[in-house]
Amino acid sequence: MGDREHMIRALLRSKKIATLPVLLLIGVLGLAPVRNVLADRYDDQMNDLRAQNSTAAAANAALESQESTLAQVLARIQADISAVETQIAENQAKLNQTNAEIAEAEANLQKQQAVLSENIRTMYQEGDTSTIEMLASSSNLSDFIDKEEYRTAVGEQITETVQTINALKTKLEEQKTTINKLLADQQAMQGRLAAQRAEQNRLISLNQAEQAVYEGQIAQNNSRITELRRQQIRENARFTNGARVNIPDTTGYPWASAPFPNSIADPWGMYERQCVSYTAWKVWKSGRFMPYWGGVGNANQWDDNARQAGIPVDGSPRVGDIGVSNRGTYGHVVYVEDVYDDGTIYISQYNAGWDGRYSEARISAAGLEFIHF
């Protein structure tokens, strides 16, 4: 570093020499522009926050990938559950059918048993009649043989029917046992799959909660970066006495996204995204009383309105004041953020460029009236 640059940096550290002459001196000497170290330190903080965001975003991407995998597993489990539920429904229908068939077989069996009992009773009664008596009562030998064969055939048929029904009943009972076992196995599988589904849902919830943490961290860091950028702009303005800069509004002004221009009034009767609406909101937001001044004049009448309301007004700015410019048809009002020893102030405002946008600037306090709410 040359001797001349050492001299300039020494001058910058001295409070006896103003910033602007130093910058002019640098131009005369032909040195590289002097860096505002106080403002540059914000770059390190913002870069660190961006690095944290990069790490958080990578972790979040990994979680999203895991969530996708978990969702695929969950989908397969759900498909398995649906398949098992279908099988259970089919087997339950089979079981219901089997139970109905068993009931029908039992009813038929009881009917055949009743017929068999009646035939046995008849045969028993006929059995009390001797063969000679049956033969004598028959019209002929053929009639006797027919009676005997009929009785035997009926007995055999009933016996065969009972045996068939019993066999069917046994088969149906075995089928019922098999179906019940299958249903029990499928219901147990359904329970296990439901437990797996619950576990996958739990993992997905945990995953999403972690994602929310990272997303919250990123949003918080972005908000902090915006604030650091704002501070850096102010620091640069302090250093260079810079002009108005349009930047994103992170003050929380509730009508920042409202259409512009419009004729929608805020709670104090001011049109949204106008300078008066923003400054009225800033006063209210700070916990101070903001009168309803809608319909009682433009920005250039705020100082008169304040005097009539008994609110102090003078030419000495303080942080939190409303600065009033009476120039022009409508005038302009700003919110005082900082006050400097060189007669300048740092202000925030809306609609300075007639575009409904938020901006900040370091300006001279000369010629302004300041309302001390």
C-alpha positions in Angstrom: 0.0 0.0 0.0 1.4 3.4 -1.0 2.0 6.3 1.3 -0.7 8.3 -0.2 -3.3 5.6 0.4 -2.1 5.3 4.0 -2.7 9.0 4.3 -6.2 8.8 2.9 -7.2 6.0 5.2 -5.9 7.9 8.1 -7.9 10.9 7.1 -11.0 8.7 6.8 -10.6 7.5 10.4 -10.4 11.0 11.6 -13.7 12.6 12.5 -12.4 16.1 11.7 -12.5 15.5 7.9 -15.9 15.0 6.2 -16.4 12.0 3.9 -17.3 13.9 0.7 -14.0 16.0 0.5 -12.0 12.8 1.1 -13.7 11.2 -1.9 -12.9 14.2 -4.0 -9.3 14.1 -2.8 -9.1 10.4 -3.8 -10.2 11.4 -7.3 -7.6 14.1 -7.5 -4.8 11.8 -6.3 -5.9 9.0 -8.7 -6.1 6.3 -6.1 -8.5 3.3 -6.1 -11.9 4.1 -4.5 -11.9 3.9 -0.7 -13.9 0.9 0.5 -16.5 1.4 3.2 -15.3 -1.3 5.6 -18.3 -0.8 7.9 -20.6 -1.5 5.0 -18.5 -4.3 3.5 -18.7 -6.3 6.7 -22.3 -7.0 5.9 -21.2 -8.9 2.9 -19.5 -11.5 5.1 -22.6 -11.9 7.2 -24.8 -12.2 4.1 -22.4 -14.7 2.5 -22.4 -16.7 5.7 -26.2 -16.8 5.7 -26.3 -17.7 2.0 -23.9 -20.6 2.8 -26.2 -21.7 5.6 -29.1 -21.5 3.1 -27.2 -23.6 0.6 -26.5 -26.3 3.2 -30.1 -26.2 4.4 -31.4 -26.4 0.9 -29.2 -29.4 0.2 -30.4 -31.1 3.4 -34.0 -30.2 2.4 -33.5 -31.7 -1.0 -32.2 -34.9 0.6 -35.3 -35.0 2.8 -37.6 -34.4 -0.2 -35.9 -37.4 -1.9 -36.4 -39.5 1.3 -40.0 -38.4 1.4 -40.5 -39.4 -2.2 -39.1 -42.9 -1.3 -41.2 -43.1 1.8 -44.3 -42.1 -0.2 -43.5 -44.9 -2.8 -43.2 -47.4 0.0 -46.4 -46.1 1.5 -48.2 -46.5 -1.8 -47.0 -50.1 -2.1 -48.2 -50.9 1.4 -51.5 -49.2 0.7 -51.8 -51.3 -2.5 -51.1 -54.5 -0.5 -53.7 -53.4 2.1 -56.3 -52.9 -0.6 -55.5 -56.3 -2.2 -55.8 -58.1 1.2 -59.0 -56.2 1.9 -60.3 -57.5 -1.4 -59.3 -61.0 -0.6 -60.9 -60.8 2.9 -64.1 -59.6 1.3 -64.1 -62.4 -1.2 -63.4 -65.0 1.5 -66.0 -63.5 3.8 -68.5 -63.9 0.9 -67.4 -67.5 0.5 -67.7 -68.1 4.2 -71.2 -66.6 4.2 -72.1 -68.8 1.2 -70.7 -71.9 2.9 -72.6 -71.1 6.1 -75.8 -70.8 4.0 -75.1 -74.2 2.3 -74.3 -75.8 5.7 -77.6 -74.5 7.0 -79.4 -75.8 3.9 -77.8 -79.2 4.3 -78.7 -79.4 7.9 -82.3 -78.5 7.1 -82.4 -81.1 4.4 -80.8 -83.6 6.7 -83.4 -83.0 9.3 -86.1 -83.5 6.7 -84.6 -86.7 5.4 -84.1 -87.9 9.0 -87.8 -87.2 9.6 -88.7 -89.2 6.4 -86.4 -92.0 7.5 -88.0 -92.1 10.9 -91.5 -92.2 9.4 -90.4 -95.1 7.1 -88.7 -96.9 9.9 -91.9 -96.6 12.0 -94.0 -97.9 9.0 -91.6 -100.7 8.4 -91.6 -101.5 12.1 -95.4 -101.7 12.1 -95.4 -103.8 9.0 -92.7 -105.9 10.6 -95.3 -107.0 13.2 -97.2 -108.6 10.3 -95.9 -112.0 9.5 -94.8 -112.9 6.1 -97.8 -115.3 5.8 -100.2 -112.5 6.7 -98.5 -110.1 4.2 -98.7 -112.7 1.6 -102.3 -113.4 2.4 -103.2 -109.7 2.3 -101.5 -109.3 -1.1 -103.7 -109.8 -4.1 -101.0 -112.0 -5.6 -97.4 -112.9 -5.3 -96.3 -110.1 -7.5 -98.0 -107.6 -5.2 -96.2 -109.0 -2.2 -92.9 -108.8 -4.0 -93.6 -105.2 -5.0 -94.3 -104.2 -1.4 -91.2 -105.7 -0.1 -89.0 -104.2 -2.8 -90.6 -100.8 -2.3 -89.9 -100.8 1.3 -86.3 -101.9 0.8 -85.8 -99.3 -1.9 -87.2 -96.5 0.1 -85.0 -97.4 3.0 -81.9 -97.7 0.9 -82.6 -94.3 -0.8 -83.2 -92.5 2.5 -80.0 -94.0 3.9 -78.0 -93.0 0.8 -79.5 -89.4 1.0 -78.6 -89.1 4.7 -75.1 -90.3 4.0 -74.7 -87.8 1.1 -76.0 -84.9 3.2 -73.6 -85.9 6.0 -70.7 -86.1 3.6 -71.6 -82.7 2.2 -72.0 -81.2 5.7 -68.6 -82.6 6.6 -67.0 -81.1 3.5 -68.6 -77.8 4.1 -67.4 -77.7 7.7 -63.9 -78.4 6.5 -64.2 -75.7 3.9 -65.5 -73.3 6.6 -62.5 -74.1 8.8 -60.1 -73.4 5.9 -61.8 -70.2 5.1 -61.8 -69.1 8.7 -58.1 -69.8 9.0 -57.5 -67.9 5.7 -59.5 -65.0 7.0 -57.6 -65.0 10.3 -54.2 -65.0 8.4 -55.4 -62.2 6.1 -56.7 -60.1 9.0 -53.4 -60.6 10.8 -51.6 -59.5 7.6 -54.0 -56.5 7.4 -53.0 -55.5 10.9 -49.3 -55.8 10.1 -49.7 -53.7 6.9 -51.7 -51.1 8.9 -48.9 -50.9 11.4 -46.4 -50.5 8.5 -48.6 -47.8 7.0 -48.7 -46.0 10.4 -44.9 -46.2 10.6 -44.5 -44.8 7.1 -46.9 -42.0 7.9 -45.0 -41.2 11.0 -41.7 -41.1 9.1 -43.2 -38.9 6.5 -44.5 -36.5 9.2 -41.1 -36.4 10.8 -39.5 -35.8 7.4 -41.9 -33.0 6.7 -41.3 -31.5 10.1 -37.6 -31.5 9.4 -38.2 -29.9 6.0 -40.3 -27.2 7.7 -37.4 -26.5 10.1 -35.0 -26.1 7.1 -37.5 -24.0 5.2 -38.1 -21.8 8.3 -34.3 -21.4 8.7 -34.0 -20.5 5.0 -36.8 -18.0 5.3 -35.4 -16.5 8.4 -32.0 -16.2 6.8 -33.5 -14.6 3.7 -35.2 -12.1 6.0 -32.0 -11.5 7.8 -30.1 -11.0 4.5 -32.7 -8.5 3.4 -32.3 -6.6 6.7 -28.5 -6.7 6.4 -28.8 -5.5 2.8 -30.9 -2.6 4.1 -28.4 -1.8 6.8 -25.6 -2.0 4.2 -27.5 0.4 2.0 -27.8 2.8 4.9 -24.2 2.4 5.8 -23.2 3.1 2.2 -25.6 6.1 2.2 -23.9 7.3 5.4 -20.5 6.9 3.7 -21.4 8.4 0.2 -24.4 10.5 1.0 -26.2 8.4 -1.6 -29.5 9.0 -3.4 -32.9 7.2 -3.1 -32.7 3.5 -3.5 -35.8 1.3 -4.3 -35.5 -1.9 -2.3 -38.1 -4.6 -1.3 -40.3 -3.5 1.6 -39.8 -5.8 4.6 -41.3 -3.3 7.1 -44.5 -5.3 7.3 -46.6 -2.5 5.7 -49.8 -4.5 5.1 -50.7 -3.0 1.7 -47.4 -3.4 0.0 -48.9 -5.6 -2.6 -52.1 -3.6 -3.1 -52.9 -2.4 -6.7 -51.4 1.0 -7.5 -52.9 3.5 -8.0 -56.1 2.9 -6.2 -58.8 4.6 -4.2 -58.8 2.2 -1.3 -58.3 3.9 2.0 -56.4 2.6 5.0 -57.7 2.9 8.6 -56.6 6.6 8.7 -58.3 7.5 5.5 -55.1 7.5 3.3 -54.9 5.8 0.0 -52.8 2.6 0.1 -49.2 2.8 -1.1 -49.2 6.5 -0.9 -46.6 8.3 1.2 -49.2 9.4 3.8 -50.6 5.8 4.2 -47.1 4.4 4.9 -46.1 7.1 7.4 -49.5 6.9 9.2 -49.0 3.1 9.5 -45.4 3.6 10.8 -46.6 6.0 13.5 -49.3 3.5 14.5 -47.0 0.5 14.3 -44.5 2.2 16.7 -47.3 2.3 19.3 -48.1 6.0 19.0 -51.5 7.6 18.3 -52.1 8.4 14.7 -55.1 10.8 14.1 -57.6 10.1 11.3 -56.6 12.7 8.7 -58.4 11.2 5.7 -60.1 13.9 3.7 -58.4 16.9 5.5 -55.7 17.6 3.0 -52.6 16.2 1.2 -49.1 15.5 2.6 -48.2 19.2 2.5 -50.9 19.9 5.1 -49.8 17.3 7.7 -47.7 19.8 9.6 -50.7 22.2 9.8 -53.0 19.3 10.9 -50.5 18.3 13.6 -50.3 21.9 15.0 -54.1 22.1 15.1 -54.1 18.7 17.0 -51.5 20.0 19.5 -48.8 17.8 18.2 -45.3 19.4 18.3 -43.8 20.5 14.9 -40.4 22.1 14.2 -37.4 21.9 12.0 -35.3 19.6 14.2 -35.5 15.9 13.2 -35.6 13.0 15.6 -35.7 9.3 14.9 -39.4 8.3 14.5 -40.5 11.7 13.3 -42.6 12.4 10.2 -40.7 14.7 7.8 -43.0 17.0 5.8 -42.1 18.6 2.5 -44.5 21.4 1.5 -43.2 21.7 -2.0 -45.4 20.9 -5.0 -49.1 20.5 -5.3 -49.4 17.6 -2.9 -46.2 17.7 -0.9 -44.5 14.6 0.5 -44.1 12.9 3.9 -41.3 10.5 5.0 -40.4 8.5 8.1 -37.2 9.4 9.8 -35.1 6.3 10.5 -31.7 7.9 11.4 -30.4 11.3 12.1 -26.7 12.2 11.3 -24.5 15.0 12.7 -23.9 16.5 9.2 -27.5 17.7 8.9 -28.7 14.7 6.9 -31.3 12.1 7.8 -32.0 8.6 6.6 -35.6 8.1 5.7 -38.0 5.4 4.5 -41.0 6.3 2.2 -43.5 5.2 -0.3 -44.3 6.7 -3.7 -41.4 9.1 -3.9 -41.1 8.4 -7.6 -44.9 8.4 -8.1 -44.8 4.7 -8.7 -46.2 3.4 -5.4 -42.9 1.8 -4.5 -41.0 1.6 -1.3 -37.6 3.3 -1.1 -35.0 4.6 1.4 -32.6 7.5 1.1 -30.2 9.8 2.9 -31.3 13.3 2.4 -30.8 16.8 3.8 -33.1 17.8 6.7 -33.1 21.4 5.5 -36.4 22.7 4.4 -38.5 20.0 6.1 -40.9 20.3 8.9 -40.8 17.4 11.5 -43.9 16.2 13.3 -43.0 14.7 16.8 -45.8 12.2 17.3 
